[in-house]
């Protein structure tokens, strides 16, 4: 719980210009780089306390000109011409700036912060990797990552690096610094992503996971269209904070065989999703994971230990009759492919074709047997010339499971 006295002291500090200037002078005497000093100032007093250009003025006024505390702020009127451009003109200029660079520009003035804060951040994809001594973030598959790294475990400080730029921070937590910058982007009400990929090191300290989860709680539900699930920690500590319904597509790329798919099934996010893809064929779902867990989806690709005629019956009698169904691919060794085909064509006895047509209740499908997999594709305008027509399908659903 926050100390009330501490809040009162902080409020007095925010209202006392002499105290603010004393803080600025202290950072100057500590020889703190001006950009780092401004970040520290904002972290303590808040972003609304002072604009960067005002902060920069007092750094030189107090530090280099030895002015007295309480000096008045004056700025060069020539700057006003750009800073006071109409919002629509500023937004047109910002349209030509990379989103990651806007993150720095917003610190120049309160005006820029307000204009940029009213824009959608513009990122389509964010990839994050977190370990105890490194925090790496990539925006929109940029050629370069933004890296927060500590060379030695015992170091108190860390380095922030992007392209040819490097900034050394004297002290602090790498993960907390990276997450704080990420939070400044994600708290924008217009923030949304197409793809969000989070990789957590398996040895990540729990206190750092707590820092991450605290940030996600502050953002509430994050608007993400596609999320990559890699391990139990991302399932437990990240997935629940993605907005159900907005999250339409899940990619399952397990980092190890110990990742339990059952944890995903029980989330609201999975139940509201439309697509699920297993991007690692070496990982097999356990036999206890029923194929009917996926029947609410329009598309799915899964890898299972065994695909049986019982599963094929469920697909025929339940899944293929769902209006939302479009595509399914089951990766598995299927030694009884002929028996699978007979679920749809009981009388069939010829050699197994690579694919067949199937029609039921007015809907047309292609059934494909390709390299240890079984695919079902719902089609409207589809070239059936290479797919065998086996005659009328057996639509008797008496064998429904």
Backbone torsions as a table, in degrees:
resi	resn	phi	psi	omega
1	UNK	NA	137.4	-178.5
2	UNK	-71.6	137.2	179.2
3	UNK	-70.9	124.2	178.9
4	UNK	-58.5	-36.7	178.2
5	UNK	-63.4	-37.6	179.1
6	UNK	-64.4	-40.5	177.7
7	UNK	-64.2	-40.9	-179.8
8	UNK	-64.7	-42.8	178.6
9	UNK	-63.4	-40.0	179.7
10	UNK	-65.8	-38.8	178.7
11	UNK	-64.6	-41.5	178.1
12	UNK	-63.5	-39.1	-179.7
13	UNK	-64.6	-39.8	-179.7
14	UNK	-66.0	-27.3	-176.8
15	UNK	-95.6	-7.4	-176.9
16	UNK	-102.8	106.0	-177.8
17	UNK	-64.0	-37.2	179.1
18	UNK	-63.2	-40.4	179.8
19	UNK	-66.1	-41.1	178.1
20	UNK	-60.9	-44.5	-179.6
21	UNK	-66.9	-32.4	176.5
22	UNK	-64.2	-38.6	177.1
23	UNK	-63.6	-40.7	179.8
24	UNK	-65.2	-44.8	179.2
25	UNK	-62.5	-37.9	178.5
26	UNK	-60.0	-46.2	-180.0
27	UNK	-64.1	-35.1	177.8
28	UNK	-64.8	-45.1	-179.1
29	UNK	-67.5	-25.8	175.7
30	UNK	-79.5	-2.6	-179.6
31	UNK	60.9	34.4	176.3
32	UNK	-74.7	135.4	177.2
33	UNK	-57.0	140.4	-169.9
34	UNK	-59.5	-37.3	179.8
35	UNK	-67.4	-39.2	177.8
36	UNK	-68.8	-40.1	179.9
37	UNK	-61.9	-39.8	179.9
38	UNK	-66.6	-39.4	177.3
39	UNK	-62.2	-43.1	178.6
40	UNK	-62.6	-43.9	179.7
41	UNK	-58.7	-45.3	-179.1
42	UNK	-70.1	-36.1	178.7
43	UNK	-62.8	-34.4	-177.9
44	UNK	-83.2	-47.5	-172.3
45	UNK	-100.7	-12.7	-178.3
46	UNK	99.8	153.0	-176.5
47	UNK	-66.8	-21.6	-177.6
48	UNK	-81.4	-9.2	-173.3
49	UNK	-64.6	-40.5	-174.6
50	UNK	-163.4	144.0	174.7
51	UNK	-80.2	159.9	-177.3
52	UNK	-63.6	-41.6	-176.7
53	UNK	-64.6	-34.2	176.3
54	UNK	-69.4	-42.2	177.7
55	UNK	-59.8	-46.8	-179.2
56	UNK	-61.6	-39.0	179.2
57	UNK	-58.8	-46.7	-176.7
58	UNK	-72.8	-28.6	175.2
59	UNK	-58.4	-47.3	-178.4
60	UNK	-77.7	-35.1	-178.3
61	UNK	-66.9	-47.3	-177.7
62	UNK	-80.6	-40.2	-173.9
63	UNK	-80.5	-45.0	-174.0
64	UNK	-98.0	-29.8	-179.7
65	UNK	-99.7	-1.4	178.3
66	UNK	54.8	37.3	178.9
67	UNK	-69.1	159.7	179.7
68	UNK	-77.6	151.9	173.2
69	UNK	-61.3	142.1	-177.6
70	UNK	97.9	4.6	178.9
71	UNK	-61.4	149.0	179.3
72	UNK	-85.7	148.1	-179.0
73	UNK	-85.8	132.0	174.3
74	UNK	-133.0	141.0	178.5
75	UNK	-127.0	161.2	-178.1
76	UNK	-70.4	118.8	-178.3
77	UNK	-58.4	-21.4	-179.7
78	UNK	-63.0	-27.5	-179.9
79	UNK	-69.6	-24.0	-173.9
80	UNK	-61.4	-33.5	-175.9
81	UNK	-58.2	-40.6	-179.5
82	UNK	-83.1	-42.3	-176.0
83	UNK	-66.5	-24.2	-176.7
84	UNK	-105.0	19.3	171.0
85	UNK	-62.3	149.7	177.6
86	UNK	-59.2	153.9	-177.7
87	UNK	-56.4	-41.0	-176.7
88	UNK	-65.2	-33.5	178.0
89	UNK	-72.2	-40.5	177.1
90	UNK	-63.0	-41.8	179.6
91	UNK	-64.0	-35.1	178.0
92	UNK	-66.6	-37.5	176.1
93	UNK	-66.6	-45.0	-177.5
94	UNK	-66.7	-22.2	176.9
95	UNK	-61.5	-23.1	-177.5
96	UNK	-98.7	8.8	-179.9
97	UNK	-109.9	138.9	178.9
98	UNK	-62.4	139.9	-177.7
99	UNK	-52.6	-38.0	-178.4
100	UNK	-66.8	-28.9	179.3
101	UNK	-77.1	-27.3	175.5
102	UNK	-63.7	-28.2	-179.6
103	UNK	-62.2	-33.0	177.3
104	UNK	-83.0	-40.9	-177.6
105	UNK	-61.5	-33.6	-177.6
106	UNK	-62.7	-16.2	-179.5
107	UNK	-85.0	-8.8	-175.9
108	UNK	-66.7	-43.3	-177.8
109	UNK	-154.5	162.7	177.1
110	UNK	-64.2	-34.9	179.2
111	UNK	-62.0	-47.9	178.4
112	UNK	-62.0	-40.7	-179.1
113	UNK	-62.3	-39.9	-179.4
114	UNK	-68.1	-43.2	-178.5
115	UNK	-67.8	-47.1	-179.1
116	UNK	-68.2	-34.7	178.0
117	UNK	-65.9	-22.1	178.2
118	UNK	-88.1	-3.3	178.8
119	UNK	-96.8	152.8	168.7
120	UNK	-66.4	136.3	-175.8
121	UNK	-54.2	-28.4	174.4
122	UNK	91.5	-6.6	178.6
123	UNK	-78.1	137.1	176.1
124	UNK	-99.2	-29.6	-177.4
125	UNK	-142.5	137.4	174.1
126	UNK	-130.7	127.9	176.2
127	UNK	-116.3	128.0	-177.2
128	UNK	-125.2	134.6	172.7
129	UNK	-124.5	129.9	-175.5
130	UNK	-128.9	127.8	170.7
131	UNK	-134.0	-177.8	-176.4
132	UNK	-67.6	-28.2	-176.9
133	UNK	-120.0	4.9	-179.2
134	UNK	-143.0	141.1	171.9
135	UNK	-133.0	116.5	-177.5
136	UNK	-120.7	133.2	179.1
137	UNK	-133.2	136.8	179.2
138	UNK	-126.1	135.0	-179.8
139	UNK	-109.7	124.6	172.2
140	UNK	54.4	40.9	177.9
141	UNK	54.6	39.8	177.6
142	UNK	-61.5	153.6	178.6
143	UNK	-64.7	-26.1	-177.6
144	UNK	-121.8	141.6	174.5
145	UNK	-87.2	158.2	164.9
146	UNK	-93.3	119.8	-172.6
147	UNK	-118.9	132.3	171.5
148	UNK	-112.7	115.9	-174.0
149	UNK	-141.9	149.2	176.4
150	UNK	-118.6	124.5	-174.0
151	UNK	-68.0	-44.0	-179.4
152	UNK	-122.5	145.4	-177.7
153	UNK	-57.8	-34.4	-175.9
154	UNK	-83.2	-7.0	-179.9
155	UNK	-65.7	138.9	177.1
156	UNK	-82.8	-32.0	-177.7
157	UNK	-97.8	-179.6	178.1
158	UNK	-154.4	170.7	-177.3
159	UNK	-118.6	138.4	172.1
160	UNK	-107.6	127.5	-173.6
161	UNK	-133.4	132.1	173.6
162	UNK	-145.4	118.6	-175.5
163	UNK	54.5	-124.6	-177.0
164	UNK	-90.3	1.3	-177.1
165	UNK	-94.3	134.9	176.4
166	UNK	-134.5	135.5	176.3
167	UNK	-129.2	127.7	178.1
168	UNK	-99.6	129.5	177.3
169	UNK	-104.9	128.4	-171.7
170	UNK	-64.1	-36.8	-178.5
171	UNK	-153.4	157.3	178.1
172	UNK	137.2	172.9	-179.3
173	UNK	-96.0	126.6	-179.0
174	UNK	-56.4	-50.2	-176.0
175	UNK	-64.7	-42.9	-178.7
176	UNK	-64.9	-38.6	179.1
177	UNK	-64.6	-45.4	179.4
178	UNK	-64.5	-43.7	180.0
179	UNK	-66.8	-33.6	178.5
180	UNK	-64.2	-41.5	177.5
181	UNK	-67.4	-38.9	177.8
182	UNK	-64.4	-38.1	179.9
183	UNK	-62.4	-38.4	180.0
184	UNK	-60.5	-28.7	177.6
185	UNK	-81.1	-45.8	-171.5
186	UNK	-73.5	-21.7	-177.5
187	UNK	-75.7	-11.1	175.7
188	UNK	-60.7	125.5	-178.1
189	UNK	-58.2	-23.3	-178.8
190	UNK	-92.5	4.5	-177.9
191	UNK	-68.1	130.9	173.4
192	UNK	-155.5	155.2	-177.9
193	UNK	-131.3	152.1	169.6
194	UNK	-85.7	-41.0	-177.3
195	UNK	-134.4	133.3	176.3
196	UNK	-130.6	120.9	-177.2
197	UNK	-127.1	116.6	-178.0
198	UNK	-117.8	125.3	176.8
199	UNK	-116.9	117.8	179.1
200	UNK	-107.1	128.8	177.4
201	UNK	-61.8	138.4	-175.6
202	UNK	-64.7	-19.2	179.3
203	UNK	-102.7	15.8	-179.4
204	UNK	-62.3	130.2	-179.2
205	UNK	-61.1	143.8	-177.9
206	UNK	-63.8	-32.2	179.8
207	UNK	-63.2	-31.2	178.0
208	UNK	-76.7	-33.5	173.8
209	UNK	-63.7	-38.1	178.1
210	UNK	-64.2	-38.5	177.0
211	UNK	-61.1	-44.6	179.5
212	UNK	-62.9	-44.2	-178.0
213	UNK	-67.9	-35.0	177.4
214	UNK	-62.5	-40.5	177.9
215	UNK	-63.8	-46.0	-178.2
216	UNK	-63.6	-34.8	177.4
217	UNK	-64.3	-37.3	179.8
218	UNK	-66.8	-35.2	179.6
219	UNK	-75.6	-22.4	-173.3
220	UNK	69.4	-132.8	-177.9
221	UNK	-83.3	124.9	179.7
222	UNK	-89.6	134.0	-179.3
223	UNK	-83.8	104.3	-178.9
224	UNK	-132.8	134.7	178.5
225	UNK	-85.7	-38.0	-175.8
226	UNK	-135.6	130.8	-178.6
227	UNK	-128.3	141.2	179.8
228	UNK	-102.9	118.9	179.4
229	UNK	-96.4	123.7	-175.9
230	UNK	-119.0	-29.9	-174.5
231	UNK	-154.6	174.4	-177.7
232	UNK	-61.6	-36.4	-178.1
233	UNK	-64.7	-39.8	178.6
234	UNK	-68.8	-31.7	177.9
235	UNK	-67.8	-43.6	-174.8
236	UNK	-79.4	-41.2	-168.2
237	UNK	-107.3	-8.1	-179.8
238	UNK	-121.0	-51.9	-175.4
239	UNK	-52.0	-41.7	-178.0
240	UNK	-63.7	-14.3	-177.4
241	UNK	-100.3	7.4	175.7
242	UNK	-94.5	136.9	-171.5
243	UNK	-65.9	118.3	176.8
244	UNK	-61.8	141.9	-178.8
245	UNK	93.0	-50.6	173.8
246	UNK	-67.9	-38.8	175.2
247	UNK	-74.6	103.9	-175.4
248	UNK	-99.6	-24.3	-169.7
249	UNK	-133.2	126.6	177.6
250	UNK	-115.2	131.0	173.8
251	UNK	-112.1	124.9	-176.2
252	UNK	-104.1	108.2	-179.9
253	UNK	-124.5	76.4	-172.7
254	UNK	-63.0	132.2	179.6
255	UNK	-74.3	-20.0	178.4
256	UNK	-155.4	169.2	-179.6
257	UNK	-73.7	-7.3	-177.9
258	UNK	-85.3	-6.5	-179.0
259	UNK	-74.9	123.0	-175.8
260	UNK	-90.8	121.9	177.3
261	UNK	-68.6	-27.5	-178.8
262	UNK	-57.1	-29.1	178.1
263	UNK	-65.4	-33.6	179.7
264	UNK	-72.1	-43.9	-177.1
265	UNK	-55.2	-33.9	-174.7
266	UNK	-85.0	3.9	-179.9
267	UNK	-92.9	147.9	176.6
268	UNK	-64.1	-32.1	-179.0
269	UNK	-62.5	-41.5	178.6
270	UNK	-68.2	-40.8	-178.2
271	UNK	-64.8	-27.4	-179.3
272	UNK	-96.4	-5.5	-178.4
273	UNK	-73.2	163.7	179.1
274	UNK	-110.7	-23.5	-176.2
275	UNK	-137.1	143.1	177.0
276	UNK	-141.0	126.4	-177.8
277	UNK	-130.2	127.3	171.6
278	UNK	-90.1	113.1	-175.9
279	UNK	-92.2	5.2	178.4
280	UNK	-126.4	105.3	-176.0
281	UNK	-72.1	-16.2	-178.0
282	UNK	-75.8	-22.5	178.6
283	UNK	-85.9	128.8	-179.2
284	UNK	-113.5	133.8	174.0
285	UNK	-66.8	145.7	-178.9
286	UNK	-70.2	160.4	-179.6
287	UNK	-63.9	-23.8	-179.4
288	UNK	-74.7	-14.4	179.2
289	UNK	-85.6	103.4	-177.5
290	UNK	-71.4	145.1	-179.7
291	UNK	-65.1	-23.5	-179.8
292	UNK	-70.3	-8.5	173.1
293	UNK	-63.2	-17.6	-174.2
294	UNK	-105.2	3.4	-170.8
295	UNK	-75.3	-8.4	174.8
296	UNK	-85.0	-7.7	-175.6
297	UNK	-88.6	155.7	174.1
298	UNK	-88.6	-30.4	179.7
299	UNK	-136.6	139.5	169.5
300	UNK	-156.8	149.8	171.9
301	UNK	-129.7	122.7	-179.2
302	UNK	-134.5	155.5	176.0
303	UNK	-117.4	121.3	-174.4
304	UNK	-123.6	160.8	179.2
305	UNK	-72.7	-30.9	-175.4
306	UNK	-154.1	135.1	175.1
307	UNK	-119.3	119.0	-171.0
308	UNK	-112.0	171.3	175.6
309	UNK	-63.4	-30.7	176.6
310	UNK	-61.6	-41.9	176.9
311	UNK	-65.3	-40.6	179.7
312	UNK	-61.9	-38.9	177.5
313	UNK	-62.9	-39.7	177.9
314	UNK	-63.2	-40.5	178.4
315	UNK	-64.0	-44.1	-178.5
316	UNK	-66.5	-46.7	-169.9
317	UNK	-91.3	-16.3	-178.6
318	UNK	-121.7	-61.6	-170.1
319	UNK	-64.5	-45.1	-176.1
320	UNK	-69.7	-10.6	178.5
321	UNK	-99.3	0.7	174.7
322	UNK	-76.5	128.1	-178.8
323	UNK	-59.3	-29.8	-176.3
324	UNK	-82.0	-13.0	-174.3
325	UNK	-65.1	134.6	177.9
326	UNK	-128.1	-40.7	-171.0
327	UNK	-158.5	140.1	173.9
328	UNK	-144.5	139.9	175.2
329	UNK	-135.5	124.4	179.5
330	UNK	-113.1	117.3	178.7
331	UNK	-93.9	120.6	-179.0
332	UNK	-172.8	159.2	169.1
333	UNK	-75.3	121.8	-177.1
334	UNK	-122.4	81.9	-178.3
335	UNK	-66.6	-21.9	-177.0
336	UNK	-105.6	47.0	-177.3
337	UNK	-58.6	-36.4	179.9
338	UNK	-62.8	-39.7	178.7
339	UNK	-66.9	-35.5	176.5
340	UNK	-62.5	-44.0	-179.7
341	UNK	-63.9	-35.9	-178.4
342	UNK	-70.2	-16.1	172.9
343	UNK	-61.1	-34.5	-178.6
344	UNK	-94.6	-31.4	179.1
345	UNK	-131.4	85.1	-174.4
346	UNK	-56.7	-30.7	-174.9
347	UNK	-89.3	-1.4	-172.8
348	UNK	-71.9	136.1	-177.3
349	UNK	-140.4	3.3	-179.1
350	UNK	-80.0	173.5	175.1
351	UNK	-58.4	149.5	-174.5
352	UNK	-65.6	122.8	176.4
353	UNK	-82.5	160.6	178.5
354	UNK	-68.5	-24.8	-179.9
355	UNK	-164.1	152.7	-179.9
356	UNK	-138.1	158.4	173.5
357	UNK	-88.5	150.4	177.2
358	UNK	-147.8	136.5	-179.7
359	UNK	-135.0	135.8	178.2
360	UNK	-151.8	136.0	179.6
361	UNK	52.4	33.6	177.5
362	UNK	83.9	-5.0	178.6
363	UNK	-97.7	140.0	-178.8
364	UNK	-106.4	141.5	-178.4
365	UNK	-136.7	155.7	169.1
366	UNK	-113.7	129.2	176.7
367	UNK	-108.4	120.2	-174.0
368	UNK	-121.0	135.3	173.6
369	UNK	-112.2	104.0	-174.9
370	UNK	-135.1	119.1	170.6
371	UNK	42.6	70.4	176.8
372	UNK	56.8	43.0	176.7
373	UNK	-152.1	157.6	177.3
374	UNK	-127.3	124.4	-177.9
375	UNK	-119.2	142.6	174.4
376	UNK	-125.7	121.7	-177.7
377	UNK	-123.0	122.3	173.9
378	UNK	-82.5	128.4	-172.1
379	UNK	-127.2	149.3	172.7
380	UNK	-116.8	-59.9	175.6
381	UNK	-112.0	93.8	-171.7
382	UNK	-134.7	137.2	178.2
383	UNK	-81.7	108.2	-178.3
384	UNK	-91.9	10.1	-171.7
385	UNK	-61.8	-29.7	-178.2
386	UNK	-99.2	7.2	-178.2
387	UNK	-115.9	132.4	-172.7
388	UNK	-73.6	138.2	175.0
389	UNK	-96.0	117.2	-176.8
390	UNK	-97.1	14.0	179.6
391	UNK	90.1	-166.9	-176.1
392	UNK	-64.1	134.1	178.7
393	UNK	-79.7	150.6	177.8
394	UNK	-83.1	111.6	-176.1
395	UNK	-100.5	11.9	178.6
396	UNK	-72.1	115.5	-176.0
397	UNK	-95.0	20.6	-178.2
398	UNK	-65.2	-21.1	179.4
399	UNK	-90.2	16.6	-179.3
400	UNK	-60.2	141.2	-178.0
401	UNK	-91.8	NA	NA
